Amino acid sequence: MLSYSELKIGTFFVMNGEPYEVLEYAFLRMQQRKPVAQTKIKNLITGKVTNQTFHQNDSFEEASLEHQKSKFLYSHRGDFVFCHAQNPGKRFTLNKEQMGEQGKFLKANTLIDAVLFNEKIINIILPIKIELEVVEAPPSIKGSTVTGGNKLVKLETGADINVPMFINQGDIVRVNTQTGEYTERVSIKK
């Protein structure tokens, strides 16, 4: 069992029969009052983020999560379809709310880790960096690449990110899926 003071950032716990992840944690001790833990938690099934205050008498079961190698197949009308890496016939679907921001970086055949709670798939974990092609980019103005600066481009998955001025349509860029930021150019269009 976890006490309220053990709910540090990144901890997985069960509340009301559902798994949660602690995103933010602050321990407060005010005069003449009992200490409390103010947290921001994410429901791993629905993806909903809420603020929650826990008191001294609160305790929680640690969430037992399993991981399974899977592959992204396609998305259709807000649903994301995956299959198990070892058994392509065994498929599962997650909706847009469950996927959150990470859904905009998925392309066909991307290998991911599926997160299971009570033998049910509730979420996925993307690789930290993914290589994607730039499909739309405004032209660079001669001399603007020297001074630096950024421009907004569209990736093959439909995501928009800021990149340096020297990135052009057709280039392959590496993107950090946790922050949604450009990290480097992998190859230049031919």
C-alpha positions in Angstrom: 0.0 0.0 0.0 1.1 3.5 -0.8 0.6 6.4 1.6 -0.3 9.9 0.5 3.3 11.0 0.9 4.6 8.3 -1.5 2.6 9.6 -4.5 5.7 11.1 -6.2 5.8 12.1 -9.9 5.6 9.0 -12.2 4.0 6.8 -9.5 1.2 4.5 -10.7 -1.6 3.7 -8.2 -5.2 2.4 -8.1 -8.1 4.7 -7.0 -11.7 3.7 -7.3 -10.7 0.6 -9.2 -8.9 2.5 -12.0 -5.2 3.1 -12.6 -3.7 6.7 -12.3 -0.4 8.2 -12.9 0.9 11.1 -10.7 1.9 14.0 -13.0 2.6 16.7 -10.4 3.1 16.5 -6.6 3.4 19.1 -3.9 3.5 18.4 -0.1 1.9 21.3 1.9 2.0 21.8 5.6 0.0 24.8 6.8 -0.1 26.2 10.3 -2.7 24.6 12.6 -3.7 22.2 9.9 -2.7 18.6 9.0 -0.3 18.2 6.0 -1.8 17.4 2.6 -0.5 16.3 -0.8 -1.7 18.3 -3.7 -1.4 16.4 -7.0 -2.3 16.4 -10.6 -3.2 12.9 -11.7 -4.1 11.2 -15.0 -6.6 8.4 -15.4 -4.8 5.9 -17.5 -8.0 4.5 -19.0 -9.8 7.7 -19.9 -6.8 10.0 -20.3 -8.6 12.6 -18.1 -6.3 14.8 -16.0 -7.6 16.1 -12.6 -6.3 17.9 -9.6 -6.7 15.9 -6.4 -5.8 16.6 -2.7 -4.8 13.6 -0.5 -4.8 13.6 3.3 -2.9 11.6 6.0 -5.4 8.8 6.2 -5.5 8.1 2.4 -3.6 5.0 1.2 -3.6 3.4 -2.2 -2.7 0.1 -3.9 0.2 0.3 -6.3 -1.0 -0.3 -9.9 0.4 -3.4 -11.5 1.0 -2.5 -15.1 2.4 -4.9 -17.8 3.9 -4.0 -21.2 3.5 -5.8 -24.5 5.1 -5.2 -27.9 2.6 -4.0 -30.4 2.4 -2.3 -33.8 0.3 0.7 -35.0 -1.7 -0.2 -38.1 -3.9 2.8 -39.0 -6.3 5.5 -37.6 -9.9 6.0 -38.7 -12.4 8.6 -37.5 -10.6 9.2 -34.2 -9.9 5.5 -33.4 -6.3 4.1 -33.5 -6.0 0.4 -34.4 -3.0 -1.7 -33.2 -2.0 -5.3 -33.4 0.2 -7.5 -31.2 3.7 -7.8 -32.6 3.8 -11.6 -32.3 0.2 -12.2 -33.4 -0.9 -9.7 -36.1 -4.5 -11.2 -36.1 -5.0 -10.0 -32.5 -6.0 -6.4 -32.7 -7.1 -3.7 -30.3 -8.4 -0.1 -30.6 -7.8 3.1 -28.6 -9.8 6.3 -29.0 -8.6 9.8 -29.4 -9.0 10.7 -25.7 -7.0 7.7 -24.6 -4.2 8.5 -27.1 -3.9 12.2 -26.2 -1.2 14.2 -27.9 1.0 11.2 -28.8 -1.5 10.1 -31.4 -0.3 12.8 -33.8 3.1 11.2 -34.1 2.0 7.7 -35.1 2.6 6.3 -38.6 1.8 2.9 -40.0 4.0 0.0 -38.7 5.4 2.0 -35.8 6.4 -0.4 -33.0 5.1 0.6 -29.6 4.6 -0.8 -26.1 1.0 -1.5 -25.1 0.2 -0.9 -21.4 -2.0 -3.5 -19.8 -4.0 -3.2 -16.5 -5.9 -6.3 -15.3 -5.1 -7.9 -18.7 -6.8 -5.1 -20.6 -4.9 -2.7 -22.8 -5.4 0.9 -21.5 -2.7 2.9 -23.2 0.5 2.9 -25.3 4.1 4.1 -24.9 5.7 5.5 -28.1 9.5 5.4 -28.7 11.0 8.6 -27.4 12.2 9.7 -30.9 10.4 9.0 -34.2 11.6 9.9 -37.7 8.9 11.6 -39.9 8.8 13.2 -43.3 8.0 16.9 -43.8 5.1 17.1 -46.2 4.5 20.8 -46.1 7.0 23.6 -45.4 7.1 27.2 -46.3 10.1 28.2 -48.5 13.2 29.4 -46.8 14.2 33.0 -47.6 17.8 33.4 -48.7 19.9 34.5 -45.7 17.3 33.6 -43.1 19.0 30.4 -42.3 22.1 32.3 -41.0 20.2 34.3 -38.4 18.3 31.2 -37.1 14.6 31.3 -36.3 11.9 28.7 -36.8 9.0 28.0 -39.1 5.9 25.8 -38.8 5.9 22.6 -40.9 3.4 19.7 -41.4 4.6 16.2 -40.9 3.3 13.0 -42.7 1.1 12.2 -39.7 -0.6 15.6 -39.9 1.2 17.0 -36.8 2.5 20.6 -37.0 5.9 21.4 -35.3 8.4 24.2 -35.3 11.7 23.5 -37.1 14.8 25.5 -38.1 14.5 27.5 -41.3 16.8 25.1 -43.3 14.2 22.3 -43.2 12.4 21.8 -46.5 9.5 19.7 -47.8 10.6 16.1 -48.3 13.3 16.2 -45.5 13.1 13.5 -42.8 13.3 14.9 -39.2 13.6 13.3 -35.8 10.9 14.4 -33.3 10.8 13.9 -29.5 7.4 12.3 -28.9 7.3 13.3 -25.2 7.8 17.1 -25.8 6.6 17.2 -29.5 9.7 19.1 -30.5 12.1 18.8 -33.4 15.5 17.3 -32.4 17.4 16.9 -35.7 17.3 16.4 -39.5 18.0 12.8 -40.5 18.1 13.1 -44.2 17.6 15.7 -47.0 15.2 15.3 -49.8 16.8 14.2 -53.1 
